[in-house]
């Protein structure tokens, strides 16, 4: 019985050690490493998200500029056509 408890305690200790190593590896992937100046996944995702937001904003502004330009050119074209019809 004591030998079985010893083996169970040893197995549990090994499990905790392996779990700690696994947790450390996950932590190394997710968090920044100041020693190597390597960004972790959390910061990289934040950076990428910010870049995507900026790109989407630029696309919306560009679409708005195009719409305003088309509206102005259409208005100018209409005025020119009316002027041509008046002088015709």
Beta strands, then each sheet from edge to edge (+ up, - down):
end
